Amino acid sequence: MNKKFLNFKIPLIIISGLILAAVFYLGQVLIIPDKFMPGVYIAGMPVAGKTEAEAVPIVESKIRSYYHTPVKFYKDDFEYEITIEGIAEPIDIADNVNNILAQEQQRPLAEKLVSFVTSKEVPYSPSLSYNEETLKELVEEWNDNLKVGAKNATLEMDNNKGLIVIPEQLGLEVDRDRTFAGLPQAIDNIDDNISLPIYLKEAEPRVLAKDLAHMGEISSFTTNFNTSEINRSKNLRLAASKINGNIIEIGEEFRFNEIVGKRTVESGYSDAMIIVSGKFEPGLGGGVCQVSSTLYNACLMAGLEISERHNHGLAVSYVQLGLDATVVYGIQDFRFINNTSSPIYIRALTNGGQLTISIYGNVADKKNVQLTHIVDRVINFTEVLEPKDDLAPGDKIVEVGGQPGYNVRAFQKFYDSSGALISTKQLSSDYYRPLNKVVLVGPDAAQTVNNHQASGNTAPNDDKNPSASVPIVTPVSPLPDSNSTPGGTSDLSGQPQPETVPFAEKDNNQEKNPAATDKIQPGETEDRGKKKEEDASANNSEIIYYNHNRDIYDF
């Protein structure tokens, strides 16, 4: 009996040992595995029995082969091919393998046992993501070939019907989301050849007809120019055509230099007279500043927000002092923001010798605005003699007509519908330097010049704009007699010489009042100017002095 028991006990012990060994093994494999279970695949590659470090190069080799898969996008006859590597973000393979092993460790024990016994396939496929910047560049490139531009609703002026709205037109552009939705989202989804259609969708314009339904003129401003100055008139008309028809949306900023562009011969601009260092010289694009200045005044009349504006170094003739806006490409710009409740539309037209810029917007935004200025100081110019040997003895020729300088403040006044003043805003405080009158003289007068130089009798420098010393002949009054001949003497270039004419307060219609006699006399002080301001404010007005000098050109 004992022998029978021993014969039974020994196999039982062996079997129990085997069971315990199997349990221990399964516990190590199934519960806390450091190797991948049977049936596990990553990116289509079997990694069963592999450690994390052993699995990484296997998976990496397979994924790199997927990167070279071509992807073809097409629309009708247009085709574009790129690889998965060219558009996908790089996959961190080691991190992916580590995460998959962690998932295996968390898998339910029953599932692991089934996989262990049956070798059931357990696939893992790293996900793909795509470079947003690359996709954006693709869409932009495709749009260059496939896009049909939408057309904004615009305004036109009809001689019979007045202002009319031209409806918008829908366009077509690449549907980014729908086109890229067909890209594989995981490595295992990549086929040998991927071919995807490029989808288009309707593109709405920025400005719709409904946005312009209540449009009307909210401001207009006109300046004059001399049509006999051919090149300058050409430049002016070209710049005006560039801003004509522009629509500025709510909150959008208008940048003059960006719209008009660089003033070059290739762009169609010509040389016209400008003033450089006190001398008349041909300059490319002369006349453009009259457009920016006219637009500036139209914007002020509409109550728009000005974000950048610069005055000229010298007074100009086509707008009031303190209400000009010079522009120099890449250096000085004129910018404003549409702060109204609707898009605004710019209309810039020339007719004969007049430039008119009108701004259209929601008529509910129309303002009652008056622009005025005060001259705080008039700075005398001087008459300068320059020797010229090829002139006859005693001859004199005016090369540059004199122009006084000014310290000026400009104001914007807002009125209600009854004409009562609501508020006054100071726009700027500007300085315009004087321009000396230059007279070329023959040999006899030249000796007088030399005597002046020898005695050290030179022109004083203005404290705000110092310049090189030059011989003085006569200090000249900036305000000639109102009976003097308009235009004065002709200079070498045939340009009319300066005349400075005072005018009374100017209203929105820009009408001149030649009867004004309240002049600032030579040598008057700033106190006198300030007293004039105080006197004017007592009756809600300023006395306006307008420099009517047609030989001063813009930069």
HUWOLIN-V427478 format. One record per backbone hydrogen bond with DSSP energy under -1.0 kcal/mol. CO is the residue of the C=O (numbers start at 1). NH is the residue of the N-H. If there is no record, write none. Layout:
# HUWOLIN-V427478
co->(CO:CO)
nh->(NH:NH)
This chain:
# HUWOLIN-V427478
co->(1:2:3:4:5:6:8:9:10:11:12:13:14:15:16:17:18:19:20:21:22:23:24:25:26:27:27:36:37:39:40:41:42:45:47:50:51:52:55:56:57:58:59:60:61:62:63:66:67:69:70:71:72:73:74:75:78:80:82:84:84:87:91:92:93:94:95:96:97:98:99:100:101:102:104:108:109:110:111:112:113:114:115:122:124:126:129:131:132:133:134:135:136:137:138:139:140:142:143:148:151:154:156:158:162:164:166:169:171:172:173:174:175:176:180:185:186:187:194:196:199:201:203:207:208:209:212:214:216:219:221:223:226:228:229:230:231:232:233:234:235:236:237:238:239:240:243:246:248:249:252:254:255:256:257:262:264:265:270:272:274:276:279:281:283:283:285:288:289:290:291:292:293:294:295:296:297:298:299:300:305:308:310:313:320:328:328:332:334:335:335:336:337:337:338:344:345:346:347:349:351:353:354:355:356:357:358:359:359:360:361:362:363:368:370:372:374:377:379:381:382:383:384:386:388:392:395:397:400:403:405:406:407:407:408:409:410:410:411:412:413:414:414:416:420:423:425:428:430:432:435:437:438:438:439:440:441:442:443:445:446:447:448:449:450:451:452:456:462:470:474:481:485:487:491:495:507:513:517:521:525:526:527:528:529:530:531:532:533:534:536:536:537:547:549)
nh->(5:6:7:8:9:10:12:13:14:15:16:17:18:19:20:21:22:23:24:25:26:27:28:29:30:31:32:49:40:122:47:124:45:42:50:36:55:56:59:60:61:62:63:64:65:66:67:69:85:84:194:82:196:80:198:78:75:73:71:87:88:131:93:96:97:98:99:100:101:102:103:104:105:106:107:112:113:114:115:116:117:118:119:41:43:187:89:135:136:137:138:139:140:141:142:143:144:146:147:172:169:166:164:162:158:156:154:151:203:148:201:176:179:180:183:128:189:190:72:74:175:173:171:153:211:212:215:363:361:359:357:355:229:230:233:234:235:236:237:238:239:240:241:242:243:244:246:346:344:252:338:336:259:260:261:264:269:268:285:283:281:279:276:274:272:286:288:292:293:294:295:296:297:298:299:300:301:302:304:303:337:335:326:433:323:331:332:328:256:307:308:254:305:339:251:248:360:245:358:356:354:225:351:223:349:221:347:218:219:345:216:365:366:415:413:411:409:407:405:476:437:473:439:441:391:395:442:440:438:435:379:432:376:377:430:374:427:428:372:425:370:422:423:419:416:414:412:410:408:406:403:384:399:400:386:397:388:446:447:449:450:451:452:453:454:455:457:458:465:459:383:484:488:497:494:491:510:516:519:524:529:530:531:532:533:534:535:536:537:538:539:541:540:549:552)
